[in-house]
Amino acid sequence: MAEVTRKHSGCQESSLDHGVFKVEGKEAGVTYSQQSNGCLMLEQEATDNTELLEKGIMEFGCLHYRRRCRIRAPCCGEVFDCHHCHNEAMNHINIEQKKRHDIPRHKVNKVICSLCDTEQEVRQVCINCGVCMGKYFCEICKLFDDDTSKRQYHCDGCGICRIGGRENFFHCYKCRCCYSILLKNGHPCVEGAMHHDCPVCFEYLFESRNDVTVLRCGHTIHTNCFKEMRDHYQYACPLCSKSVCDMSKLWEKIDEEIATTPMPEPYQNKKVCILCNDCGAKSEVQFHFVAQKCPNCKSYNTRQTRG
Protein backbone atom coordinates (compact mmCIF):
# COMPACT_ATOMS: atom_id res chain seq x y z
CA MET A 1 0.00 0.00 0.00
CA ALA A 2 1.24 3.44 -0.89
CA GLU A 3 1.97 5.95 1.83
CA VAL A 4 2.87 9.59 1.87
CA THR A 5 4.62 10.98 4.93
CA ARG A 6 4.21 14.72 5.34
CA LYS A 7 6.35 16.51 7.89
CA HIS A 8 6.01 19.86 9.54
CA SER A 9 8.85 22.08 10.64
CA GLY A 10 10.31 21.11 13.99
CA CYS A 11 9.66 23.33 16.99
CA GLN A 12 12.31 25.14 19.02
CA GLU A 13 10.69 27.85 21.12
CA SER A 14 7.51 29.86 21.69
CA SER A 15 6.59 33.55 21.78
CA LEU A 16 4.39 36.08 19.98
CA ASP A 17 5.46 38.89 17.69
CA HIS A 18 4.24 40.53 14.51
CA GLY A 19 7.09 42.86 13.61
CA VAL A 20 9.52 42.26 10.77
CA PHE A 21 12.68 44.30 10.70
CA LYS A 22 16.40 44.24 10.00
CA VAL A 23 19.09 45.72 12.18
CA GLU A 24 22.83 45.50 11.87
CA GLY A 25 25.32 46.42 14.53
CA LYS A 26 28.32 45.53 16.62
CA GLU A 27 28.56 44.37 20.19
CA ALA A 28 31.70 43.32 22.08
CA GLY A 29 33.63 43.18 18.80
CA VAL A 30 31.15 40.97 16.94
CA THR A 31 29.05 41.91 13.94
CA TYR A 32 25.52 40.57 14.02
CA SER A 33 22.56 40.73 11.68
CA GLN A 34 19.06 40.93 13.08
CA GLN A 35 17.46 39.67 9.93
CA SER A 36 13.81 39.38 10.93
CA ASN A 37 11.55 38.94 13.89
CA GLY A 38 14.24 39.51 16.49
CA CYS A 39 16.49 36.58 15.51
CA LEU A 40 20.23 37.19 15.49
CA MET A 41 22.71 35.17 13.47
CA LEU A 42 26.35 35.81 14.32
CA GLU A 43 28.45 37.14 11.45
CA GLN A 44 32.03 36.65 12.64
CA GLU A 45 34.83 38.88 11.43
CA ALA A 46 38.50 38.01 11.22
CA THR A 47 39.34 39.96 14.37
CA ASP A 48 41.14 39.27 17.59
CA ASN A 49 37.78 38.71 19.26
CA THR A 50 36.77 35.72 17.08
CA GLU A 51 38.60 33.23 19.26
CA LEU A 52 36.95 34.63 22.39
CA LEU A 53 33.50 34.62 20.83
CA GLU A 54 33.85 30.96 19.85
CA LYS A 55 35.30 29.87 23.16
CA GLY A 56 33.42 26.83 24.49
CA ILE A 57 31.23 26.49 21.39
CA MET A 58 29.38 23.13 21.33
CA GLU A 59 30.91 22.25 24.73
CA PHE A 60 28.04 23.43 26.92
CA GLY A 61 24.32 22.86 26.98
CA CYS A 62 21.93 20.00 27.59
CA LEU A 63 20.17 17.19 25.75
CA HIS A 64 18.01 19.75 23.95
CA TYR A 65 20.43 22.51 22.92
CA ARG A 66 24.14 23.25 22.59
CA ARG A 67 24.49 26.70 24.17
CA ARG A 68 26.76 28.65 26.48
CA CYS A 69 24.22 29.96 28.95
CA ARG A 70 21.52 28.88 31.35
CA ILE A 71 18.22 30.58 32.13
CA ARG A 72 16.62 31.68 35.35
CA ALA A 73 12.97 30.70 35.33
CA PRO A 74 10.75 33.74 36.06
CA CYS A 75 8.08 31.47 37.56
CA CYS A 76 10.06 29.69 40.28
CA GLY A 77 13.42 31.48 40.29
CA GLU A 78 15.37 28.27 39.65
CA VAL A 79 18.20 27.97 37.11
CA PHE A 80 17.94 25.48 34.22
CA ASP A 81 19.85 24.76 31.02
CA CYS A 82 16.74 25.44 28.89
CA HIS A 83 12.95 25.63 29.05
CA HIS A 84 12.61 21.94 28.19
CA CYS A 85 14.83 21.04 31.17
CA HIS A 86 12.62 23.21 33.38
CA ASN A 87 9.39 21.64 32.18
CA GLU A 88 10.71 18.10 32.53
CA ALA A 89 11.96 18.76 36.06
CA MET A 90 8.96 20.75 37.31
CA ASN A 91 6.40 18.31 35.87
CA HIS A 92 8.13 15.20 37.18
CA ILE A 93 6.00 12.63 38.96
CA ASN A 94 7.93 13.31 42.18
CA ILE A 95 6.81 16.96 42.18
CA GLU A 96 3.65 17.68 44.14
CA GLN A 97 0.86 18.00 41.60
CA LYS A 98 -0.24 21.51 42.58
CA LYS A 99 3.37 22.72 42.19
CA ARG A 100 3.84 21.36 38.66
CA HIS A 101 4.06 24.00 35.96
CA ASP A 102 5.58 25.04 32.61
CA ILE A 103 7.87 28.00 32.23
CA PRO A 104 6.42 31.18 30.65
CA ARG A 105 9.23 31.24 28.11
CA HIS A 106 8.59 34.67 26.64
CA LYS A 107 8.95 36.16 30.12
CA VAL A 108 12.51 34.88 30.64
CA ASN A 109 14.65 37.97 31.31
CA LYS A 110 17.77 36.61 33.03
CA VAL A 111 20.51 34.34 31.68
CA ILE A 112 23.72 33.05 33.26
CA CYS A 113 26.88 32.73 31.17
CA SER A 114 28.17 29.15 31.32
CA LEU A 115 31.80 30.29 31.12
CA CYS A 116 31.97 33.08 33.71
CA ASP A 117 28.69 32.53 35.63
CA THR A 118 27.66 36.16 35.18
CA GLU A 119 23.91 36.66 35.50
CA GLN A 120 22.59 39.34 33.17
CA GLU A 121 19.71 40.53 31.03
CA VAL A 122 18.88 38.35 28.01
CA ARG A 123 21.48 39.10 25.31
CA GLN A 124 23.56 37.17 22.77
CA VAL A 125 27.05 38.19 23.92
CA CYS A 126 28.06 37.96 27.59
CA ILE A 127 28.42 41.42 29.10
CA ASN A 128 31.34 40.24 31.28
CA CYS A 129 33.57 37.82 29.36
CA GLY A 130 32.46 38.68 25.82
CA VAL A 131 31.67 35.11 24.77
CA CYS A 132 28.80 34.46 22.36
CA MET A 133 26.22 32.50 24.38
CA GLY A 134 24.45 31.19 21.30
CA LYS A 135 25.42 31.42 17.64
CA TYR A 136 21.69 31.48 16.86
CA PHE A 137 19.75 33.82 19.11
CA CYS A 138 16.10 34.81 19.00
CA GLU A 139 15.31 37.82 21.16
CA ILE A 140 11.58 37.14 20.92
CA CYS A 141 11.74 33.49 22.01
CA LYS A 142 14.77 33.92 24.29
CA LEU A 143 16.32 31.02 22.39
CA PHE A 144 20.07 30.32 22.24
CA ASP A 145 21.63 27.53 20.15
CA ASP A 146 25.19 26.96 18.92
CA ASP A 147 24.14 24.20 16.53
CA THR A 148 23.14 26.26 13.50
CA SER A 149 23.06 23.15 11.30
CA LYS A 150 19.42 22.95 12.41
CA ARG A 151 18.77 26.01 10.21
CA GLN A 152 16.60 27.74 12.77
CA TYR A 153 14.19 30.50 11.86
CA HIS A 154 11.42 32.40 13.63
CA CYS A 155 7.88 32.07 12.27
CA ASP A 156 5.59 35.00 13.01
CA GLY A 157 2.50 32.92 12.27
CA CYS A 158 3.45 30.17 14.73
CA GLY A 159 4.98 32.65 17.15
CA ILE A 160 7.93 30.29 17.74
CA CYS A 161 11.33 29.39 16.32
CA ARG A 162 11.38 26.35 14.06
CA ILE A 163 14.10 24.33 12.35
CA GLY A 164 14.71 23.14 8.82
CA GLY A 165 15.24 26.41 6.92
CA ARG A 166 12.63 29.09 6.25
CA GLU A 167 12.78 28.45 2.49
CA ASN A 168 11.63 24.84 2.99
CA PHE A 169 8.44 25.62 4.90
CA PHE A 170 5.34 27.77 4.66
CA HIS A 171 2.85 28.81 7.33
CA CYS A 172 -0.75 27.72 6.80
CA TYR A 173 -2.94 30.28 8.56
CA LYS A 174 -5.94 27.93 8.74
CA CYS A 175 -3.99 24.97 10.12
CA ARG A 176 -2.01 27.52 12.17
CA CYS A 177 1.36 25.79 11.75
CA CYS A 178 4.32 25.39 9.39
CA TYR A 179 4.31 22.63 6.78
CA SER A 180 6.78 21.50 4.14
CA ILE A 181 6.67 23.65 1.01
CA LEU A 182 5.80 20.44 -0.87
CA LEU A 183 2.35 20.54 0.75
CA LYS A 184 1.58 24.17 -0.06
CA ASN A 185 -0.98 23.42 -2.75
CA GLY A 186 -1.91 19.89 -1.78
CA HIS A 187 -2.75 19.46 1.91
CA PRO A 188 -6.28 19.34 3.36
CA CYS A 189 -6.68 22.21 5.82
CA VAL A 190 -7.91 21.41 9.30
CA GLU A 191 -8.47 24.31 11.70
CA GLY A 192 -5.68 24.28 14.29
CA ALA A 193 -4.38 20.95 12.99
CA MET A 194 -1.27 21.00 15.19
CA HIS A 195 -2.84 22.56 18.27
CA HIS A 196 -3.76 19.33 20.02
CA ASP A 197 -2.13 16.29 21.59
CA CYS A 198 -0.85 13.40 19.50
CA PRO A 199 -3.76 10.91 19.45
CA VAL A 200 -1.37 8.07 20.29
CA CYS A 201 1.14 9.35 22.89
CA PHE A 202 -0.74 12.52 23.97
CA GLU A 203 2.25 14.87 23.65
CA TYR A 204 1.28 18.39 22.56
CA LEU A 205 2.13 18.41 18.85
CA PHE A 206 2.54 22.13 18.21
CA GLU A 207 5.61 22.38 20.44
CA SER A 208 6.87 18.83 19.92
CA ARG A 209 10.54 18.36 19.01
CA ASN A 210 9.73 15.08 17.23
CA ASP A 211 8.76 14.73 13.56
CA VAL A 212 5.05 15.03 12.82
CA THR A 213 3.20 13.46 9.90
CA VAL A 214 0.19 15.06 8.21
CA LEU A 215 -2.33 12.35 7.33
CA ARG A 216 -4.42 12.32 4.14
CA CYS A 217 -7.39 13.63 6.13
CA GLY A 218 -5.36 16.63 7.38
CA HIS A 219 -5.01 15.47 10.98
CA THR A 220 -1.54 15.25 12.49
CA ILE A 221 0.33 12.61 14.47
CA HIS A 222 3.91 11.88 15.48
CA THR A 223 5.75 10.07 12.69
CA ASN A 224 6.97 7.37 15.09
CA CYS A 225 3.45 6.91 16.48
CA PHE A 226 2.13 6.56 12.94
CA LYS A 227 4.72 3.87 12.20
CA GLU A 228 3.74 2.07 15.39
CA MET A 229 0.09 2.15 14.29
CA ARG A 230 0.98 0.57 10.96
CA ASP A 231 3.10 -2.07 12.71
CA HIS A 232 -0.09 -3.06 14.54
CA TYR A 233 -2.12 -3.03 11.30
CA GLN A 234 -4.05 0.11 12.17
CA TYR A 235 -4.72 2.07 8.98
CA ALA A 236 -7.44 4.51 10.09
CA CYS A 237 -6.97 7.98 11.54
CA PRO A 238 -7.47 7.81 15.32
CA LEU A 239 -9.45 11.08 15.18
CA CYS A 240 -11.79 10.74 12.19
CA SER A 241 -11.37 7.06 11.17
CA LYS A 242 -10.55 7.89 7.55
CA SER A 243 -8.03 5.66 5.79
CA VAL A 244 -4.49 6.95 6.23
CA CYS A 245 -3.13 5.48 2.98
CA ASP A 246 -4.24 3.96 -0.32
CA MET A 247 -6.23 0.85 0.64
CA SER A 248 -7.38 -0.14 -2.87
CA LYS A 249 -5.30 -3.33 -2.96
CA LEU A 250 -6.83 -4.50 0.31
CA TRP A 251 -10.35 -3.68 -0.91
CA GLU A 252 -9.71 -5.89 -3.96
CA LYS A 253 -8.72 -8.79 -1.70
CA ILE A 254 -11.88 -8.30 0.37
CA ASP A 255 -13.91 -8.33 -2.88
CA GLU A 256 -12.38 -11.73 -3.69
CA GLU A 257 -13.02 -13.10 -0.20
CA ILE A 258 -16.67 -12.02 -0.26
CA ALA A 259 -17.13 -13.53 -3.74
CA THR A 260 -15.92 -16.91 -2.47
CA THR A 261 -17.83 -16.78 0.83
CA PRO A 262 -21.60 -17.15 0.20
CA MET A 263 -23.88 -16.13 3.04
CA PRO A 264 -26.14 -18.71 4.75
CA GLU A 265 -29.71 -18.69 3.46
CA PRO A 266 -31.22 -16.79 6.47
CA TYR A 267 -28.90 -13.86 5.73
CA GLN A 268 -29.01 -13.77 1.95
CA ASN A 269 -31.64 -11.01 1.81
CA LYS A 270 -30.57 -9.14 4.93
CA LYS A 271 -29.99 -5.39 4.45
CA VAL A 272 -28.13 -3.06 6.79
CA CYS A 273 -27.49 0.68 6.95
CA ILE A 274 -23.85 1.77 6.90
CA LEU A 275 -21.81 4.96 7.20
CA CYS A 276 -18.61 5.21 5.17
CA ASN A 277 -15.71 6.56 7.21
CA ASP A 278 -13.86 7.62 4.04
CA CYS A 279 -16.46 9.59 2.08
CA GLY A 280 -19.16 10.09 4.72
CA ALA A 281 -21.94 8.58 2.56
CA LYS A 282 -24.85 6.75 4.21
CA SER A 283 -26.17 3.69 2.38
CA GLU A 284 -28.28 0.57 2.67
CA VAL A 285 -26.35 -2.48 1.48
CA GLN A 286 -26.39 -6.26 1.48
CA PHE A 287 -25.13 -7.64 4.80
CA HIS A 288 -22.03 -9.82 4.82
CA PHE A 289 -20.04 -11.31 7.68
CA VAL A 290 -16.72 -10.17 6.17
CA ALA A 291 -17.42 -6.46 5.55
CA GLN A 292 -19.86 -3.96 4.04
CA LYS A 293 -18.78 -2.03 0.95
CA CYS A 294 -19.62 1.63 0.38
CA PRO A 295 -21.41 1.88 -3.01
CA ASN A 296 -20.26 5.49 -3.36
CA CYS A 297 -16.46 5.26 -3.03
CA LYS A 298 -16.01 1.44 -3.00
CA SER A 299 -14.32 1.53 0.42
CA TYR A 300 -14.73 -1.16 3.05
CA ASN A 301 -13.85 1.31 5.78
CA THR A 302 -17.47 1.44 6.92
CA ARG A 303 -19.49 1.03 10.09
CA GLN A 304 -22.94 -0.44 10.54
CA THR A 305 -25.44 2.07 11.87
CA ARG A 306 -28.68 0.10 11.76
CA GLY A 307 -30.05 -3.33 10.80
PEJOLIN-V717373 format. One record per helix or strand of 2 or more residues. SS is the DSSP state (a for helix, b for strand). FROM is the first residue (numbers start at 1). TO is the last residue. Records with the same first field share a line. If there is no record, write none. Layout:
SS = FROM-TO ; FROM-TO
This chain:
b = 7-8 ; 10-11 ; 23-27 ; 30-36 ; 39-43 ; 69-72 ; 79-80 ; 110-113 ; 119-121 ; 136-138 ; 143-145 ; 153-155 ; 160-163 ; 169-172 ; 177-180 ; 212-214 ; 220-222 ; 271-276 ; 282-286 ; 302-306
a = 50-53 ; 83-90 ; 97-99 ; 105-107 ; 148-150 ; 166-168 ; 181-183 ; 223-231 ; 248-259 ; 265-267
